[in-house]
Amino acid sequence: GGAGGGGGGGGGMLELIARDFNPNWMTALEVLDDDTYIGGENENNMFVVKKQTEAPSDDERSRLRVCGEYHVGDFVNVFRRGSLVMRPADQQHAPHAPLLYGTVSGAIGVVVRVDARRAALLLRVEAAMANVVHGVGGFSHEQWRAFANERTVVPKSGFIDGDLVELFLELDADGAARVVDLMNAAATAARDQAAAEKAKAAAAAAIEAADGGDAKGDGGGGGGGG
């Protein structure tokens, strides 16, 4: 939902603008920006939803789109804008300022928004670390961080596990080298796939152009015969 303007008598008014149709038992909520919201729910998960203000239909605009889901592993009951380190005064309430969260066990965490370039790099680090650092009890990183509650279990999305990435600093030289090798291999595979898709698209375009040329030639011949 969203807040509307004040009424004529000075009283407030709430206007429903959009809703998340997933039934979550909310435990905490914070506004990230005008269109993006982050919440915690009672199964120790965190999620992000976004208003679809540019959607073409009223139905789509009335639905909040889920763009991030993540298992924290602790019951989040508060969000606060701030930082655990000193920041310039003019950045305290910046749109992408860090967001702190607290849990019922007394833990404090931080959510930081990063740009697409940094996110791509950190995702590669995370994926490589998941293959080098093994979870307790045989659980994979993907299993532990999957968004799970009574109604659904889905892989995490829209979040990067900072705890796992930070463990890179504790690896020995051999472990760090393995992570770098895995990242390089993944980058090479991604480039090869992109090149293959580009070549496939170019070949398809060439075939389509050739077919179009044949059709045009056939049409021209028919006209001449008439």
Disulfide bonds with the S-S distance in Angstrom:
none
